[in-house]
Amino acid sequence: MTEKSAAHTLEVLGQKLHVRSDSDPEIVGEAVRIAMLKIKDAEKRVPRAAPYQVALVALLDLAEDYARAKRRATEHRRRLDEQVTDALSTLEEEPRA
């Protein structure tokens, strides 16, 4: 099912940005909130930087968060795969009645 495209207006570092998205509005809203938090944090860390530099710092922070989450998800999947393999081995070893 395709959702209708929705318009969103964001204010980033004093500049309005108009975007359209077909994504779930809740996900878009969450993404906007996360991005704005990262931008506000970056503004505090590099207060005299140009807006594009603040945006780049925020982008790098998001990329680090993504890389950490991806690594955690990969490790979690590896552990789950091991548990499934162990469980299957145990089932195969049990005598059938």
Phi and psi restraints in degrees (value plus and minus 20) as a CYANA .aco file:
   2 THR   PHI    -115.0   -75.0
   2 THR   PSI     112.6   152.6
   3 GLU   PHI    -110.1   -70.1
   3 GLU   PSI     135.6   175.6
   4 LYS   PHI     -86.9   -46.9
   4 LYS   PSI     126.7   166.7
   5 SER   PHI     -92.8   -52.8
   5 SER   PSI     113.2   153.2
   6 ALA   PHI    -138.5   -98.5
   6 ALA   PSI     124.7   164.7
   7 ALA   PHI    -110.5   -70.5
   7 ALA   PSI     121.6   161.6
   8 HIS   PHI    -153.4  -113.4
   8 HIS   PSI     117.3   157.3
   9 THR   PHI    -135.3   -95.3
   9 THR   PSI     102.8   142.8
  10 LEU   PHI    -136.6   -96.6
  10 LEU   PSI     127.7   167.7
  11 GLU   PHI    -131.1   -91.1
  11 GLU   PSI      95.3   135.3
  12 VAL   PHI    -141.0  -101.0
  12 VAL   PSI      95.6   135.6
  13 LEU   PHI      33.0    73.0
  13 LEU   PSI      22.7    62.7
  14 GLY   PHI      62.1   102.1
  14 GLY   PSI     -19.9    20.1
  15 GLN   PHI    -134.9   -94.9
  15 GLN   PSI     115.1   155.1
  16 LYS   PHI    -102.7   -62.7
  16 LYS   PSI     119.1   159.1
  17 LEU   PHI    -147.8  -107.8
  17 LEU   PSI     102.8   142.8
  18 HIS   PHI    -124.4   -84.4
  18 HIS   PSI     103.7   143.7
  19 VAL   PHI    -152.7  -112.7
  19 VAL   PSI     135.1   175.1
  20 ARG   PHI    -136.9   -96.9
  20 ARG   PSI     124.5   164.5
  21 SER   PHI    -165.2  -125.2
  21 SER   PSI     121.0   161.0
  22 ASP   PHI    -113.2   -73.2
  22 ASP   PSI     -22.7    17.3
  23 SER   PHI     -92.9   -52.9
  23 SER   PSI     144.3   184.3
  24 ASP   PHI     -76.0   -36.0
  24 ASP   PSI     107.0   147.0
  25 PRO   PHI     -76.7   -36.7
  25 PRO   PSI     -52.9   -12.9
  26 GLU   PHI     -85.6   -45.6
  26 GLU   PSI     -60.6   -20.6
  27 ILE   PHI     -88.0   -48.0
  27 ILE   PSI     -62.6   -22.6
  28 VAL   PHI     -81.0   -41.0
  28 VAL   PSI     -64.4   -24.4
  29 GLY   PHI     -80.6   -40.6
  29 GLY   PSI     -62.7   -22.7
  30 GLU   PHI     -84.6   -44.6
  30 GLU   PSI     -62.1   -22.1
  31 ALA   PHI     -81.8   -41.8
  31 ALA   PSI     -62.2   -22.2
  32 VAL   PHI     -82.9   -42.9
  32 VAL   PSI     -65.6   -25.6
  33 ARG   PHI     -80.9   -40.9
  33 ARG   PSI     -64.0   -24.0
  34 ILE   PHI     -82.9   -42.9
  34 ILE   PSI     -66.0   -26.0
  35 ALA   PHI     -81.1   -41.1
  35 ALA   PSI     -63.2   -23.2
  36 MET   PHI     -85.0   -45.0
  36 MET   PSI     -58.6   -18.6
  37 LEU   PHI     -83.0   -43.0
  37 LEU   PSI     -62.5   -22.5
  38 LYS   PHI     -84.8   -44.8
  38 LYS   PSI     -59.3   -19.3
  39 ILE   PHI     -86.9   -46.9
  39 ILE   PSI     -64.3   -24.3
  40 LYS   PHI     -81.4   -41.4
  40 LYS   PSI     -60.9   -20.9
  41 ASP   PHI     -84.2   -44.2
  41 ASP   PSI     -62.9   -22.9
  42 ALA   PHI     -84.9   -44.9
  42 ALA   PSI     -58.4   -18.4
  43 GLU   PHI     -80.3   -40.3
  43 GLU   PSI     -57.8   -17.8
  44 LYS   PHI     -88.6   -48.6
  44 LYS   PSI     -57.0   -17.0
  45 ARG   PHI     -98.2   -58.2
  45 ARG   PSI     -50.4   -10.4
  46 VAL   PHI    -150.1  -110.1
  46 VAL   PSI      49.3    89.3
  47 PRO   PHI     -83.9   -43.9
  47 PRO   PSI     -47.0    -7.0
  48 ARG   PHI    -121.7   -81.7
  48 ARG   PSI      -9.9    30.1
  49 ALA   PHI     -98.2   -58.2
  49 ALA   PSI     137.4   177.4
  50 ALA   PHI     -88.9   -48.9
  50 ALA   PSI     134.0   174.0
  51 PRO   PHI     -72.6   -32.6
  51 PRO   PSI     -59.8   -19.8
  52 TYR   PHI     -86.8   -46.8
  52 TYR   PSI     -51.3   -11.3
  53 GLN   PHI     -90.4   -50.4
  53 GLN   PSI     -59.8   -19.8
  54 VAL   PHI     -81.3   -41.3
  54 VAL   PSI     -64.4   -24.4
  55 ALA   PHI     -82.1   -42.1
  55 ALA   PSI     -59.4   -19.4
  56 LEU   PHI     -85.9   -45.9
  56 LEU   PSI     -59.9   -19.9
  57 VAL   PHI     -83.3   -43.3
  57 VAL   PSI     -64.3   -24.3
  58 ALA   PHI     -82.4   -42.4
  58 ALA   PSI     -61.6   -21.6
  59 LEU   PHI     -82.1   -42.1
  59 LEU   PSI     -63.3   -23.3
  60 LEU   PHI     -84.7   -44.7
  60 LEU   PSI     -58.0   -18.0
  61 ASP   PHI     -81.8   -41.8
  61 ASP   PSI     -64.1   -24.1
  62 LEU   PHI     -83.4   -43.4
  62 LEU   PSI     -60.1   -20.1
  63 ALA   PHI     -83.8   -43.8
  63 ALA   PSI     -59.4   -19.4
  64 GLU   PHI     -83.9   -43.9
  64 GLU   PSI     -64.4   -24.4
  65 ASP   PHI     -78.4   -38.4
  65 ASP   PSI     -63.4   -23.4
  66 TYR   PHI     -82.8   -42.8
  66 TYR   PSI     -65.9   -25.9
  67 ALA   PHI     -82.0   -42.0
  67 ALA   PSI     -61.6   -21.6
  68 ARG   PHI     -84.6   -44.6
  68 ARG   PSI     -63.9   -23.9
  69 ALA   PHI     -84.0   -44.0
  69 ALA   PSI     -60.3   -20.3
  70 LYS   PHI     -84.1   -44.1
  70 LYS   PSI     -61.8   -21.8
  71 ARG   PHI     -84.0   -44.0
  71 ARG   PSI     -63.4   -23.4
  72 ARG   PHI     -83.1   -43.1
  72 ARG   PSI     -61.7   -21.7
  73 ALA   PHI     -84.8   -44.8
  73 ALA   PSI     -60.9   -20.9
  74 THR   PHI     -83.5   -43.5
  74 THR   PSI     -64.0   -24.0
  75 GLU   PHI     -85.5   -45.5
  75 GLU   PSI     -60.6   -20.6
  76 HIS   PHI     -82.4   -42.4
  76 HIS   PSI     -63.0   -23.0
  77 ARG   PHI     -84.7   -44.7
  77 ARG   PSI     -59.4   -19.4
  78 ARG   PHI     -81.6   -41.6
  78 ARG   PSI     -64.4   -24.4
  79 ARG   PHI     -84.5   -44.5
  79 ARG   PSI     -60.5   -20.5
  80 LEU   PHI     -83.3   -43.3
  80 LEU   PSI     -62.1   -22.1
  81 ASP   PHI     -79.7   -39.7
  81 ASP   PSI     -61.8   -21.8
  82 GLU   PHI     -82.6   -42.6
  82 GLU   PSI     -63.2   -23.2
  83 GLN   PHI     -84.2   -44.2
  83 GLN   PSI     -60.7   -20.7
  84 VAL   PHI     -85.2   -45.2
  84 VAL   PSI     -63.7   -23.7
  85 THR   PHI     -80.7   -40.7
  85 THR   PSI     -64.1   -24.1
  86 ASP   PHI     -82.8   -42.8
  86 ASP   PSI     -63.3   -23.3
  87 ALA   PHI     -84.3   -44.3
  87 ALA   PSI     -62.1   -22.1
  88 LEU   PHI     -84.3   -44.3
  88 LEU   PSI     -60.1   -20.1
  89 SER   PHI     -82.5   -42.5
  89 SER   PSI     -61.9   -21.9
  90 THR   PHI     -83.1   -43.1
  90 THR   PSI     -62.8   -22.8
  91 LEU   PHI     -84.2   -44.2
  91 LEU   PSI     -58.7   -18.7
  92 GLU   PHI     -90.1   -50.1
  92 GLU   PSI     -48.2    -8.2
  93 GLU   PHI    -100.0   -60.0
  93 GLU   PSI     -46.1    -6.1
  94 GLU   PHI     -88.3   -48.3
  94 GLU   PSI     115.9   155.9
  95 PRO   PHI     -88.8   -48.8
  95 PRO   PSI     123.9   163.9
  96 ARG   PHI    -111.5   -71.5
  96 ARG   PSI     122.6   162.6
